[in-house]
Each structure stands twice: as structure tokens, then as C-alpha cells.
Amino acid sequence: MLRLNNARIFDGRAMLPGTHSVTLDGNRITAIDDDSQANSAEAVDVGGMTLMPGLISCHLHPDFYKFDISIAATERPGKELPPGVMMAIGVRTCRVLLESGFTGYAGASCAHDIDAQLKMAIAEGIIPGPRIRACGHHLGTTGDMNNGGRWWKRYQTPGTDVCADGPEAMRALVREEINRGVETIKIFASAGHGQLHRTTRNMSRDEIAAIINTAHERGAKVRTHVSDKAMMLECIELGLDLIDHGDEIDEEVIEAMVQAGTFWVPSLIYPWSLLEIGYAAEVGVTREQYDHVRAMLPVAQAAGVRILIGDDYSGIFRNLLDDDPLDHQVGNYGREFAYYGAIEGLSAADVLSWGTSNAGELLVDPPERVGVIEPGALADLIVVDGDPLADLSLLARPNDALKAVIRDGVLVIDRLTAQTAERPASPPRADRQLALH
């Protein structure tokens, strides 16, 4: 049993007044401010720092690291390196996540069953890592945006993408993915968001319906890369769980998402990066489109859409930007909080909830709870030196601000008792994003 004393608490929704104690028993939070078991618990003094739920990324590709934007248009992803090397990249990503204060991620596709195998290795105690909601391949159709043209480069084994045609074939693909440990099915309903539009539809309506119905029958969720308004509305109507990107989102789509309870990952750092390097036009991203999504975020938040943190981290711009915001490096994932928090109409608490309480609702299925500090919730927690509500860029500086990481009730990073010399805080790494409007 572990008791964390003298902590300011952001509970996943708001900062509680004053300081508090939180008791953990095994991998659960059992009590807040309950002194009845104080004498039987190991006590850790948090020293007035902020105790909050561990951060959760909800759009993550663990094997995207040695990704080269110059060949992405001609080579199929998932075959850049041998499967074992790509799994090693996934192991590295798990370490970077924990060192950044991220105790969970919801996958957004991977090759070679890497999400499911990482989850297995973590559960077996082979490697440390975050809590994972496993995704699998991109599911698509013959000749769609991820399968078009390069017929002479088909592989005997798939990379990131697999394809089939017709509802029954899609049903079989979904069942195979779930059999291999996948908990979220990923499809590409349309192009957009840095994928050139050859068509606004990659799948027929009956194919999408078959995927969603089959996944739900077996307890899995479905997420889709989709940018076109009509396709978003169709997918929401059919019961889709999560929209990735949603470039043409508007009030009508927002209303449909609220009624259906659909999650949304806007993932705006990727198009911002394309605009920054002057490559946006080549892949169909415009400043007007980018500004539109930024303007819709406060509208969606006010309406009650469950917005989430996460983006296409891949190192895709490491040769084009001096400081690639999408590289898998310690602190980069946390930059999103200060970026979104700088948008007028969004509060720091709003944005923090995207990466904690909202994300927890996606990461685990009821009756489990994570991403919140309340009795009965899973004990994935971090301690931050400072007030993230006053300075969201703290979450982009984990080497300075992150003092402890508790994953499933176990302290995996403990700097609370370390004796370190005073040193000036490094400048916020999120400055560039904060300045972008």
C-alpha cells in the first residue's frame, strides 16, 4: 500500500483546492484524504507538487520512427526495416512515452502486430511500458489511397496496410485482427489531412457498416482517418467510435458527434509542420483548412465532444526541421498541451482533460477507469513540479518538471527523493507552437 501525501491534485477534470493525500493499494486508487489506513501504508511526501493522472496519447504509431517523407509517397509503410527492428523501435517508443509522463496510448495502426505484442511483453514483465489499447493494420480496399497504383510492389506479407473488397471479406479481416490481439480497428474512409484526394470515398457504405458491426460484436472499437464532411457524417451514423483528423468538421458534424458520443483526435501538429516547411500544397493541406479546424476546436469543446491528444509522431520531418515536433523524443508528446491551450476559447483544464479523463474513456473499457484520480480507478499517475494549469509547457519539459511516474500502481520513475543541484529551468520547447495562430 502506498500513500502520497501533501499533493495538489488535478483529478483529470479540475484542480482540487488545497493539498490532499491519495492512497494506492496494488494497482488501484483506494482513497483520497482517508486517514484510516495511514499507519499501514508506505508514505511518500509529494511536497506540494501536482499529482495528476498519467498522460495518454490517443493517436500513436509505435513503429513510425525511421520514416522518410521523401519516399512515403512511393513506398508502402511498414516495410522500411525488418520486423524485428521495427519492434525494437516500438520498445524504444514505450520508454520515451514513460519518460515523457505518458502512461498510456491508444494505437492508430502499426505493422507486424507491434501494439498487441508490446502489450503482451509489458504484461509479462519483459519490458516496462505504458497501458496500451492495441490497434493493428490499416484496413482498406483494392486500389484505394493506400493501395493504389504500385501493383508491382505488393508484398507477400503486409506492412501497415491490408486490403479486401466487399462486406464479407471485411468481416473476415476484422475478425482476424481481433484474433491477433487488436482492440481498435483502423480504417481509411477518405483521403485528406496530408493525403492527396483521388477520391472522397475509399470504402463503400456496406463495407464500413460490416467493419463497425463486426468489431462491436466482438468488443472492439473502430477509428477512421477521415476528412470529408459527408464521410464523417456517414461513419458517425454507422456507429464509428473515433474520428482521426476531421478536417471538414463543422457544427453539423459536431452535433452528430455529441449525440453519438464519438471521440475526435484533431492531430493538428502534422499539418502545422507541413505548413512550416512549405510542403503543405504538395499533399493538399491549406492554411484555410488548418485555421478552420483550430476555430472549430472551442466550438466542439463547448458542445461536449470528447476531444483527445495525439498525432502522427514519426520523425518524418527530422531532416527538414531543426527541431522536429513529431519526432519520438522525450518531451515532444507533451508539446501538444501548450499548443492547444494557446487557442482562444480553450482553457488549460479543457486541454489537460483531453489527455487524461477523455483519453481514459477510450483507453479502457467499462467498468475499468483510468485517466482520473478517484477511488477505484487504475493507478496510472504522475507528479509534476509546478502547476500545469498555469503553465502547460511544463509537460513538454519532463526532464525538469516530471518527478514521478506510477504505472499500474508501481513507481517506474522516482525523482521525488533525488538530491539534485539547483539549475535554471530550460526554455519551453513549445514556444513555436504557442506562437502559431
C-alpha positions, 0 to 999 in steps of 0.5 A: 500500500502506498500513500502520497501525501501533501499533493495538489491534485488535478483529478483529470477534470479540475484542480482540487483546492488545497493539498490532499493525500491519495492512497494506492493499494496494488494497482488501484486508487483506494482513497483520497484524504482517508486517514484510516489506513495511514499507519499501514501504508508506505508514505511518500511526501509529494511536497506540494507538487501536482499529482495528476493522472498519467498522460495518454496519447490517443493517436500513436504509431509505435513503429513510425520512427525511421520514416522518410517523407521523401519516399512515403509517397512511393513506398508502402509503410511498414516495410522500411526495416525488418520486423524485428527492428521495427519492434525494437523501435516500438520498445524504444517508443514505450520508454520515451512515452514513460519518460515523457509522463505518458502512461498510456496510448491508444494505437492508430495502426502499426505493422507486424502486430507491434501494439498487441505484442508490446502489450503482451511483453509489458504484461509479462514483465519483459519490458516496462511500458505504458497501458496500451489499447492495441490497434493493428493494420490499416484496413482498406480496399483494392486500389484505394489511397493506400493501395493504389497504383504500385501493383508491382510492389505488393508484398507477400506479407503486409506492412501497415496496410491490408486490403479486401473488397466487399462486406464479407471479406471485411468481416473476415479481416476484422475478425482476424485482427481481433484474433491477433490481439487488436482492440481498435480497428483502423480504417481509411474512409477518405483521403485528406489531412496530408493525403492527396484526394483521388477520391472522397470515398475509399470504402463503400457504405456496406463495407464500413457498416460490416467493419463497425458491426463486426468489431462491436460484436466482438468488443472492439472499437473502430477509428477512421482517418477521415476528412470529408464532411459527408464521410464523417457524417456517414461513419458517425451514423454507422456507429464509428467510435473515433474520428482521426483528423476531421478536417471538414468538421463543422457544427453539423458534424459536431452535433452528430458527434455529441449525440453519438458520443464519438471521440475526435483526435484533431492531430493538428501538429502534422499539418502545422509542420507541413505548413512550416516547411512549405510542403503543405500544397504538395499533399493538399493541406491549406492554411484555410483548412488548418485555421478552420479546424483550430476555430472549430476546436472551442466550438466542439469543446463547448458542445461536449465532444470528447476531444483527445491528444495525439498525432502522427509522431514519426520523425518524418520531418527530422531532416527538414526541421531543426527541431522536429515536433513529431519526432519520438523524443522525450518531451515532444508528446507533451508539446501538444498541451501548450499548443492547444491551450494557446487557442482562444476559447480553450482553457488549460483544464479543457486541454489537460482533460483531453489527455487524461479523463477523455483519453481514459474513456477510450483507453479502457473499457467499462467498468475499468477507469483510468485517466482520473484520480478517484477511488477505484480507478487504475493507478496510472499517475504522475507528479509534476513540479509546478502547476500545469494549469498555469503553465502547460509547457511544463509537460513538454519539459519532463526532464525538469518538471516530471518527478514521478511516474506510477504505472499500474500502481508501481513507481517506474520513475522516482525523482521525488527523493533525488538530491539534485543541484539547483539549475535554471529551468530550460526554455519551453520547447513549445514556444513555436507552437504557442506562437502559431495562430 
